[in-house]
Amino acid sequence: MLVIDAYNVLHQTGILPPRLAGLDVPGLVRLIGRSRYSRRELTLVCDGGTGTGSSGLRMGRARVLFSGREEEADDLIERLIDRYGHGGTLDVVSSDRRLRKAARKNGADSITREVFLQQLVEDEYAPPRQKLPAFVHEVPLDPYSVAHWLREFGIAEPPPEPPTKPTPPPKPAKKPKPKDAAGGTPSAWGERLQIELPEVPARPEPEPTPEPVLDLSAEQASPALELDPILRRALEEWRGRLSADDLDTGKWIDGVTPL
């Protein structure tokens, strides 16, 4: 809130330009509406009034309060400082020492009337700020278009942003090692007992079983029979069920007249 000691400000001379000289309360409200304080909640406090108590009226965004016949504007401003000054958002505009002291006591800021009027004059004569067209916010440019227009107007391009490192996947949780009855892991048993565990000897590999060799003795094979390697392999595979005598076809065809 901006609380203004209205008559204290309006009685200041030598700051306002000729065309603004002789301001009244409505003219001061309009001047503030064109300044940096246009969005502030505004309260102007004036001496006097038509009744015995304080009264007020509304002028746009501003309230105009009158102290009444039984007290001065400074008394009403002090009550406003006591009520609203502790939040840190109250500014008091006055060169009255009493009000500036009350503002400091309650944590509020104060602005002298000379500084306040000078700010209003600066804002009145400042050129209006040029607003950007609406499409600037409605259609943002992509990075390639931004780079194109920077080159078009001879503006140095900003350095490229460093590539962001991909986030590594989370490491799988380690499975807890089994514990013994005493609470230790098997790998720590030797250290806990202060002994060295004996090494388990390696199990010997079994020796390969030799393949049986067919013993074709004179009793089992015919001396006149010469075995083919394929037949010899068959006899070895079918040992006990097939013999060399079974392959002697001479005994089958004895006495048969050939055609």
GROMACS elastic network, one bead per residue, 0.5 to 0.9 nm:
[ bonds ]
;  ai    aj funct       b0    kb
    1    40     6  0.61983   500
    1    42     6  0.60039   500
    1    43     6  0.73905   500
    1    84     6  0.82681   500
    1    89     6  0.61900   500
    1    91     6  0.63871   500
    1    92     6  0.85652   500
    2    37     6  0.83311   500
    2    40     6  0.65797   500
    2    41     6  0.60706   500
    2    43     6  0.61112   500
    2    44     6  0.82714   500
    2    89     6  0.84622   500
    2    90     6  0.60021   500
    2    92     6  0.61027   500
    2    93     6  0.73914   500
    3     6     6  0.88062   500
    3    41     6  0.86340   500
    3    42     6  0.63194   500
    3    44     6  0.59114   500
    3    45     6  0.72942   500
    3    77     6  0.75231   500
    3    80     6  0.82377   500
    3    81     6  0.86989   500
    3    90     6  0.73953   500
    3    91     6  0.62196   500
    3    93     6  0.61856   500
    3    94     6  0.87884   500
    4     7     6  0.87263   500
    4     8     6  0.84236   500
    4     9     6  0.76924   500
    4    42     6  0.78697   500
    4    43     6  0.62587   500
    4    45     6  0.61597   500
    4    46     6  0.88224   500
    4    77     6  0.84608   500
    4    91     6  0.84147   500
    4    92     6  0.59453   500
    4    94     6  0.65536   500
    4   113     6  0.89453   500
    5     8     6  0.54280   500
    5     9     6  0.63554   500
    5    10     6  0.88085   500
    5    43     6  0.89225   500
    5    44     6  0.62953   500
    5    45     6  0.54511   500
    5    46     6  0.68041   500
    5    73     6  0.73279   500
    5    74     6  0.76370   500
    5    77     6  0.76392   500
    5    92     6  0.77074   500
    5    93     6  0.60721   500
    5    94     6  0.54598   500
    5    95     6  0.86255   500
    5    96     6  0.87164   500
    5   113     6  0.87235   500
    6     9     6  0.53037   500
    6    10     6  0.61598   500
    6    11     6  0.86696   500
    6    25     6  0.71611   500
    6    28     6  0.85548   500
    6    44     6  0.55809   500
    6    45     6  0.56543   500
    6    46     6  0.56328   500
    6    47     6  0.85721   500
    6    73     6  0.88379   500
    6    93     6  0.84826   500
    6    94     6  0.82617   500
    7    11     6  0.59848   500
    7    12     6  0.87871   500
    7    25     6  0.84131   500
    7    45     6  0.80633   500
    7    46     6  0.62133   500
    7    47     6  0.75504   500
    7    73     6  0.89187   500
    8    11     6  0.55255   500
    8    12     6  0.69736   500
    8    46     6  0.89866   500
    8    93     6  0.88221   500
    8    94     6  0.63627   500
    8    95     6  0.72479   500
    8    96     6  0.78298   500
    8   113     6  0.73730   500
    9    12     6  0.56131   500
    9    93     6  0.78349   500
    9    94     6  0.67420   500
    9    95     6  0.81496   500
    9   112     6  0.86778   500
    9   113     6  0.52977   500
    9   114     6  0.79890   500
    9   116     6  0.84172   500
    9   117     6  0.77433   500
   10    13     6  0.80010   500
   10    22     6  0.78977   500
   10    23     6  0.67331   500
   10    24     6  0.71299   500
   10    25     6  0.79950   500
   10    28     6  0.80951   500
   10   113     6  0.86995   500
   11    22     6  0.89468   500
   12    15     6  0.74981   500
   12    16     6  0.87141   500
   12   113     6  0.73488   500
   12   114     6  0.74105   500
   12   117     6  0.86560   500
   13    16     6  0.70742   500
   13    21     6  0.81047   500
   14    17     6  0.78930   500
   14    21     6  0.88201   500
   15    21     6  0.86676   500
   15   114     6  0.74051   500
   15   117     6  0.68606   500
   15   118     6  0.66339   500
   15   121     6  0.82128   500
   16    19     6  0.79986   500
   16    20     6  0.57975   500
   16    21     6  0.57033   500
   16    22     6  0.88333   500
   16   117     6  0.71050   500
   16   118     6  0.76523   500
   16   120     6  0.88307   500
   16   121     6  0.67756   500
   17    20     6  0.54372   500
   17    21     6  0.61294   500
   17   121     6  0.79378   500
   18    21     6  0.50564   500
   18    22     6  0.84896   500
   19    22     6  0.85509   500
   20    23     6  0.63303   500
   20    27     6  0.86669   500
   23    26     6  0.79559   500
   23    27     6  0.54355   500
   23    28     6  0.61787   500
   24    27     6  0.52267   500
   24    28     6  0.61607   500
   24    29     6  0.87391   500
   25    28     6  0.50793   500
   25    29     6  0.62757   500
   25    30     6  0.87935   500
   25    44     6  0.82605   500
   25    46     6  0.89184   500
   25    64     6  0.84780   500
   26    29     6  0.50660   500
   26    30     6  0.63375   500
   26    31     6  0.87103   500
   26    59     6  0.78148   500
   27    30     6  0.51581   500
   27    31     6  0.62296   500
   27    32     6  0.86974   500
   28    31     6  0.50572   500
   28    32     6  0.61758   500
   28    33     6  0.85828   500
   29    32     6  0.52137   500
   29    33     6  0.62530   500
   29    42     6  0.87260   500
   29    44     6  0.85419   500
   29    59     6  0.78551   500
   29    60     6  0.87482   500
   29    61     6  0.89057   500
   29    62     6  0.71276   500
   30    33     6  0.50072   500
   30    34     6  0.67740   500
   31    34     6  0.54415   500
   31    35     6  0.67430   500
   31   120     6  0.69529   500
   31   121     6  0.87344   500
   31   124     6  0.76267   500
   32    35     6  0.51232   500
   32    36     6  0.76919   500
   32    37     6  0.62273   500
   32    38     6  0.60214   500
   32   120     6  0.66963   500
   33    36     6  0.80857   500
   33    37     6  0.69030   500
   33    39     6  0.78751   500
   33    61     6  0.85343   500
   34    37     6  0.78658   500
   34    38     6  0.61047   500
   34   120     6  0.81341   500
   34   123     6  0.72280   500
   34   124     6  0.67251   500
   35    38     6  0.55523   500
   35    39     6  0.89562   500
   35   119     6  0.78348   500
   35   120     6  0.58302   500
   35   121     6  0.85170   500
   35   122     6  0.84718   500
   35   123     6  0.52016   500
   35   124     6  0.66610   500
   36    39     6  0.76099   500
   36    40     6  0.86580   500
   36   119     6  0.81740   500
   36   120     6  0.78742   500
   36   123     6  0.68664   500
   37    40     6  0.53458   500
   37    41     6  0.85149   500
   37    42     6  0.84561   500
   37   120     6  0.88467   500
   38    41     6  0.83176   500
   38    42     6  0.85681   500
   38    61     6  0.86555   500
   39    42     6  0.85908   500
   39    61     6  0.85121   500
   40    61     6  0.85542   500
   41    61     6  0.69335   500
   41    62     6  0.68580   500
   41    63     6  0.86077   500
   42    61     6  0.67732   500
   42    63     6  0.63295   500
   42    64     6  0.85983   500
   43    62     6  0.57324   500
   43    64     6  0.59170   500
   43    65     6  0.72593   500
   44    62     6  0.73694   500
   44    63     6  0.62270   500
   44    65     6  0.61655   500
   44    66     6  0.86389   500
   45    56     6  0.88858   500
   45    63     6  0.84388   500
   45    64     6  0.59833   500
   45    66     6  0.59472   500
   45    67     6  0.72243   500
   45    73     6  0.59785   500
   45    74     6  0.83302   500
   45    76     6  0.75557   500
   45    77     6  0.69874   500
   46    49     6  0.82489   500
   46    64     6  0.73727   500
   46    65     6  0.61117   500
   46    67     6  0.63530   500
   46    68     6  0.88910   500
   46    72     6  0.82486   500
   46    73     6  0.55420   500
   46    74     6  0.88611   500
   47    65     6  0.85350   500
   47    66     6  0.56495   500
   47    67     6  0.53111   500
   47    68     6  0.68106   500
   47    69     6  0.81307   500
   47    71     6  0.81247   500
   47    72     6  0.56792   500
   47    74     6  0.83979   500
   48    51     6  0.84460   500
   48    54     6  0.84921   500
   48    66     6  0.57424   500
   48    67     6  0.56237   500
   48    69     6  0.55175   500
   48    70     6  0.85906   500
   48    71     6  0.81948   500
   48    72     6  0.73828   500
   48    73     6  0.78610   500
   49    52     6  0.77920   500
   49    53     6  0.81544   500
   49    54     6  0.72920   500
   49    55     6  0.70683   500
   49    56     6  0.86859   500
   49    65     6  0.87782   500
   49    66     6  0.53455   500
   49    67     6  0.65658   500
   49    69     6  0.64459   500
   50    53     6  0.85615   500
   50    54     6  0.89238   500
   50    55     6  0.82244   500
   50    66     6  0.85897   500
   50    68     6  0.67546   500
   50    69     6  0.76290   500
   51    54     6  0.72639   500
   51    55     6  0.76017   500
   51    68     6  0.57949   500
   51    69     6  0.66228   500
   52    67     6  0.87001   500
   52    68     6  0.52652   500
   52    69     6  0.51213   500
   52    70     6  0.60169   500
   52    71     6  0.88447   500
   53    66     6  0.84483   500
   53    67     6  0.68181   500
   53    69     6  0.68743   500
   53    70     6  0.69390   500
   53    71     6  0.82995   500
   54    65     6  0.69727   500
   54    66     6  0.53818   500
   54    69     6  0.81814   500
   54    70     6  0.87715   500
   54    71     6  0.85392   500
   54    76     6  0.81955   500
   55    64     6  0.84695   500
   55    65     6  0.57032   500
   55    66     6  0.52150   500
   55    67     6  0.68474   500
   55    68     6  0.69499   500
   56    63     6  0.69069   500
   56    64     6  0.53126   500
   56    66     6  0.57391   500
   56    67     6  0.87300   500
   57    62     6  0.86736   500
   57    63     6  0.59458   500
   57    64     6  0.53676   500
   57    65     6  0.66730   500
   57    66     6  0.87733   500
   58    61     6  0.73821   500
   58    62     6  0.60058   500
   58    64     6  0.62315   500
   58    65     6  0.88547   500
   59    62     6  0.51560   500
   59    63     6  0.61230   500
   59    64     6  0.72355   500
   60    63     6  0.79872   500
   65    73     6  0.86788   500
   65    76     6  0.87268   500
   66    72     6  0.88136   500
   66    73     6  0.71407   500
   66    76     6  0.85144   500
   67    70     6  0.77202   500
   67    71     6  0.59883   500
   67    72     6  0.57139   500
   67    73     6  0.51581   500
   67    74     6  0.84665   500
   67    75     6  0.78763   500
   67    76     6  0.61224   500
   67    77     6  0.89776   500
   68    71     6  0.61675   500
   68    72     6  0.73807   500
   68    73     6  0.83521   500
   69    72     6  0.77064   500
   71    74     6  0.82416   500
   71    75     6  0.64448   500
   71    76     6  0.76934   500
   72    75     6  0.54440   500
   72    76     6  0.68742   500
   72    77     6  0.89350   500
   73    76     6  0.51885   500
   73    77     6  0.61594   500
   73    78     6  0.86353   500
   74    77     6  0.50188   500
   74    78     6  0.61278   500
   74    79     6  0.87150   500
   74    96     6  0.86489   500
   74    98     6  0.81936   500
   74    99     6  0.69685   500
   75    78     6  0.51775   500
   75    79     6  0.64942   500
   75    80     6  0.88741   500
   76    79     6  0.51797   500
   76    80     6  0.64174   500
   76    81     6  0.87913   500
   77    80     6  0.50006   500
   77    81     6  0.62056   500
   77    82     6  0.86721   500
   77    92     6  0.85811   500
   77    99     6  0.75795   500
   78    82     6  0.61920   500
   78    83     6  0.86046   500
   78    98     6  0.89702   500
   78    99     6  0.67775   500
   78   102     6  0.68391   500
   78   103     6  0.82523   500
   79    82     6  0.51047   500
   79    83     6  0.62209   500
   79    84     6  0.86517   500
   80    83     6  0.51132   500
   80    84     6  0.59461   500
   80    85     6  0.74680   500
   81    84     6  0.53906   500
   81    86     6  0.80377   500
   81    90     6  0.76959   500
   81    92     6  0.82172   500
   81    99     6  0.87106   500
   81   102     6  0.72169   500
   81   103     6  0.64254   500
   81   106     6  0.69623   500
   81   108     6  0.75246   500
   82    85     6  0.58064   500
   82    86     6  0.74962   500
   82   102     6  0.82434   500
   82   103     6  0.85222   500
   82   106     6  0.66451   500
   83    86     6  0.74725   500
   84    87     6  0.64018   500
   84    88     6  0.82999   500
   84    89     6  0.79848   500
   84    90     6  0.66255   500
   84   106     6  0.87789   500
   84   108     6  0.85706   500
   85    88     6  0.61667   500
   85    89     6  0.70908   500
   85    90     6  0.54508   500
   85    91     6  0.82025   500
   85   103     6  0.70288   500
   85   105     6  0.89852   500
   85   106     6  0.54508   500
   85   107     6  0.59890   500
   85   108     6  0.50386   500
   85   109     6  0.85010   500
   86    89     6  0.80079   500
   86    90     6  0.80926   500
   86   106     6  0.56564   500
   86   107     6  0.56126   500
   86   108     6  0.68110   500
   87    90     6  0.73472   500
   87   107     6  0.78048   500
   87   108     6  0.80375   500
   88    91     6  0.85086   500
   88   106     6  0.88328   500
   88   107     6  0.62117   500
   88   108     6  0.57405   500
   88   109     6  0.78627   500
   89   108     6  0.70990   500
   89   109     6  0.82180   500
   90   103     6  0.86285   500
   90   107     6  0.85308   500
   90   108     6  0.53807   500
   90   109     6  0.64620   500
   90   110     6  0.84623   500
   91   103     6  0.81172   500
   91   108     6  0.59951   500
   91   110     6  0.53633   500
   91   111     6  0.71046   500
   92    99     6  0.78454   500
   92   100     6  0.74798   500
   92   103     6  0.70604   500
   92   108     6  0.74223   500
   92   109     6  0.62693   500
   92   111     6  0.61100   500
   92   112     6  0.84199   500
   93    99     6  0.89906   500
   93   100     6  0.85835   500
   93   109     6  0.87924   500
   93   110     6  0.57941   500
   93   112     6  0.57823   500
   93   113     6  0.60539   500
   93   116     6  0.71244   500
   94    97     6  0.82453   500
   94    99     6  0.71203   500
   94   100     6  0.71814   500
   94   110     6  0.71591   500
   94   111     6  0.62877   500
   94   112     6  0.51118   500
   94   113     6  0.52989   500
   94   114     6  0.88477   500
   94   116     6  0.88003   500
   95    98     6  0.87700   500
   95    99     6  0.78355   500
   95   100     6  0.71638   500
   95   110     6  0.86192   500
   95   111     6  0.75092   500
   95   113     6  0.57107   500
   95   114     6  0.80340   500
   96    99     6  0.55185   500
   96   100     6  0.63286   500
   96   101     6  0.87192   500
   96   112     6  0.83116   500
   97   100     6  0.50857   500
   97   101     6  0.60263   500
   97   102     6  0.85304   500
   98   101     6  0.52906   500
   98   102     6  0.63127   500
   98   103     6  0.87687   500
   99   103     6  0.61569   500
   99   104     6  0.87558   500
   99   110     6  0.84129   500
  100   103     6  0.50619   500
  100   104     6  0.63972   500
  100   105     6  0.87017   500
  100   108     6  0.89195   500
  100   109     6  0.81165   500
  100   110     6  0.59081   500
  100   111     6  0.82700   500
  100   112     6  0.86641   500
  101   104     6  0.52429   500
  101   105     6  0.62260   500
  101   106     6  0.88095   500
  101   110     6  0.89495   500
  102   105     6  0.50672   500
  102   106     6  0.63529   500
  102   107     6  0.87288   500
  102   108     6  0.83404   500
  103   106     6  0.53396   500
  103   107     6  0.61854   500
  103   109     6  0.61240   500
  103   110     6  0.64622   500
  104   107     6  0.52085   500
  104   108     6  0.56996   500
  104   109     6  0.66612   500
  104   110     6  0.77553   500
  105   108     6  0.76258   500
  111   114     6  0.83296   500
  111   115     6  0.66556   500
  111   116     6  0.64264   500
  112   115     6  0.54418   500
  112   116     6  0.62084   500
  112   117     6  0.87150   500
  113   117     6  0.60100   500
  113   118     6  0.84268   500
  114   117     6  0.54190   500
  114   118     6  0.61945   500
  114   119     6  0.87318   500
  115   118     6  0.51425   500
  115   119     6  0.62575   500
  115   120     6  0.87844   500
  116   119     6  0.52169   500
  116   120     6  0.64264   500
  116   121     6  0.88894   500
  117   120     6  0.50272   500
  117   121     6  0.63124   500
  117   122     6  0.87146   500
  118   121     6  0.51554   500
  118   122     6  0.62667   500
  118   123     6  0.87036   500
  119   122     6  0.51177   500
  119   123     6  0.61915   500
  119   124     6  0.85183   500
  120   123     6  0.52193   500
  120   124     6  0.60643   500
  120   125     6  0.88303   500
  121   125     6  0.63967   500
  121   126     6  0.85187   500
  122   125     6  0.54785   500
  122   126     6  0.59433   500
  123   126     6  0.50688   500
  123   127     6  0.83405   500
  124   127     6  0.83747   500
  125   128     6  0.88135   500
  126   129     6  0.86058   500
  127   130     6  0.87760   500
  128   131     6  0.89344   500
  131   134     6  0.87630   500
  132   135     6  0.83429   500
  132   136     6  0.68167   500
  132   137     6  0.86512   500
  133   136     6  0.58425   500
  133   137     6  0.79735   500
  134   137     6  0.57944   500
  134   138     6  0.63643   500
  134   139     6  0.87556   500
  135   139     6  0.55621   500
  135   140     6  0.81269   500
  136   139     6  0.58413   500
  136   140     6  0.63971   500
  136   141     6  0.85915   500
  137   140     6  0.61148   500
  141   144     6  0.79693   500
  141   145     6  0.58740   500
  141   146     6  0.61339   500
  142   145     6  0.54449   500
  142   146     6  0.63337   500
  142   147     6  0.88384   500
  143   146     6  0.50748   500
  143   147     6  0.62343   500
  143   148     6  0.86768   500
  144   147     6  0.51933   500
  144   148     6  0.62587   500
  144   149     6  0.88699   500
  145   149     6  0.63033   500
  145   150     6  0.85552   500
  146   149     6  0.53817   500
  146   150     6  0.61447   500
  146   151     6  0.87154   500
  146   157     6  0.89784   500
  147   150     6  0.51138   500
  147   151     6  0.63211   500
  147   152     6  0.86306   500
  147   157     6  0.66836   500
  147   158     6  0.89678   500
  148   151     6  0.53132   500
  148   152     6  0.61918   500
  148   153     6  0.88946   500
  149   153     6  0.61847   500
  149   154     6  0.83796   500
  149   155     6  0.83725   500
  150   153     6  0.54431   500
  150   154     6  0.60649   500
  150   156     6  0.67098   500
  150   157     6  0.63249   500
  151   155     6  0.59731   500
  151   156     6  0.72366   500
  151   157     6  0.74581   500
  152   155     6  0.77256   500
  154   157     6  0.89115   500
  156   159     6  0.89655   500
  157   160     6  0.85095   500
  158   161     6  0.86419   500
  159   162     6  0.89243   500
  160   163     6  0.86913   500
  161   164     6  0.85813   500
  164   167     6  0.88256   500
  165   168     6  0.86250   500
  167   170     6  0.87948   500
  168   171     6  0.85260   500
  170   173     6  0.87788   500
  171   174     6  0.86936   500
  174   177     6  0.88321   500
  176   179     6  0.87276   500
  177   185     6  0.64019   500
  177   186     6  0.82719   500
  178   184     6  0.82962   500
  178   185     6  0.59524   500
  178   186     6  0.72924   500
  179   182     6  0.76571   500
  179   183     6  0.54198   500
  179   184     6  0.51576   500
  179   186     6  0.66190   500
  180   183     6  0.53431   500
  180   184     6  0.55202   500
  180   185     6  0.60674   500
  180   186     6  0.67530   500
  180   189     6  0.87380   500
  181   184     6  0.75524   500
  182   185     6  0.88989   500
  184   187     6  0.82623   500
  184   188     6  0.64094   500
  184   189     6  0.68139   500
  184   192     6  0.83087   500
  185   188     6  0.54247   500
  185   189     6  0.66902   500
  186   189     6  0.53110   500
  186   190     6  0.81927   500
  187   190     6  0.71928   500
  187   191     6  0.83334   500
  188   191     6  0.53683   500
  188   192     6  0.61549   500
  188   193     6  0.86976   500
  189   192     6  0.51756   500
  189   193     6  0.61771   500
  189   194     6  0.83582   500
  189   195     6  0.84782   500
  189   197     6  0.86449   500
  190   193     6  0.53295   500
  190   194     6  0.58275   500
  190   195     6  0.51823   500
  190   196     6  0.56272   500
  190   197     6  0.60982   500
  191   195     6  0.65978   500
  191   196     6  0.78001   500
  192   195     6  0.79494   500
  193   196     6  0.85698   500
  199   202     6  0.89538   500
  200   203     6  0.87820   500
  201   204     6  0.88764   500
  204   207     6  0.88903   500
  206   209     6  0.88007   500
  207   210     6  0.89688   500
  209   212     6  0.88997   500
  210   213     6  0.86832   500
  212   236     6  0.75647   500
  213   236     6  0.69029   500
  214   232     6  0.83767   500
  214   235     6  0.74498   500
  214   236     6  0.55126   500
  214   239     6  0.74876   500
  215   220     6  0.84226   500
  216   219     6  0.79142   500
  216   220     6  0.58471   500
  216   221     6  0.58863   500
  216   244     6  0.81991   500
  217   220     6  0.53397   500
  217   221     6  0.61686   500
  217   222     6  0.88949   500
  218   221     6  0.53966   500
  218   222     6  0.66293   500
  218   223     6  0.66847   500
  219   222     6  0.75467   500
  220   243     6  0.71022   500
  220   244     6  0.65637   500
  220   245     6  0.70205   500
  221   224     6  0.85371   500
  221   225     6  0.71327   500
  221   243     6  0.77312   500
  221   244     6  0.52418   500
  221   245     6  0.61649   500
  222   225     6  0.52019   500
  222   226     6  0.84105   500
  222   244     6  0.72512   500
  222   245     6  0.68104   500
  222   248     6  0.80171   500
  223   226     6  0.78476   500
  225   244     6  0.82911   500
  225   247     6  0.89415   500
  225   248     6  0.76233   500
  227   230     6  0.81720   500
  227   231     6  0.62036   500
  227   232     6  0.61138   500
  227   244     6  0.84462   500
  228   231     6  0.51506   500
  228   232     6  0.61427   500
  228   233     6  0.87044   500
  229   233     6  0.62232   500
  229   234     6  0.86233   500
  230   233     6  0.51584   500
  230   234     6  0.62693   500
  230   235     6  0.87283   500
  231   235     6  0.61509   500
  231   236     6  0.86031   500
  231   244     6  0.89982   500
  232   235     6  0.51417   500
  232   236     6  0.63377   500
  232   237     6  0.87699   500
  232   244     6  0.89194   500
  233   236     6  0.50826   500
  233   237     6  0.62638   500
  233   238     6  0.86245   500
  234   237     6  0.50884   500
  234   238     6  0.59795   500
  234   239     6  0.82047   500
  234   242     6  0.85018   500
  235   238     6  0.50776   500
  235   239     6  0.55408   500
  235   240     6  0.86442   500
  235   241     6  0.85904   500
  235   242     6  0.62496   500
  235   243     6  0.66189   500
  235   244     6  0.75234   500
  236   239     6  0.52603   500
  236   242     6  0.89496   500
  238   241     6  0.55287   500
  238   242     6  0.56397   500
  238   243     6  0.83310   500
  239   242     6  0.58539   500
  239   243     6  0.71902   500
  240   243     6  0.72738   500
  242   245     6  0.84764   500
  242   246     6  0.68042   500
  242   247     6  0.86738   500
  243   246     6  0.55138   500
  243   247     6  0.72867   500
  244   247     6  0.53052   500
  244   248     6  0.69845   500
  245   248     6  0.52599   500
  245   249     6  0.85655   500
  246   249     6  0.75991   500
  247   250     6  0.89253   500
  248   251     6  0.66292   500
  248   252     6  0.80003   500
  249   252     6  0.51860   500
  249   253     6  0.66512   500
  249   254     6  0.88111   500
  250   253     6  0.54472   500
  250   254     6  0.60417   500
  251   254     6  0.54965   500
  252   255     6  0.88057   500
  252   256     6  0.86872   500
  253   256     6  0.53675   500
  253   257     6  0.85554   500
  254   257     6  0.87267   500
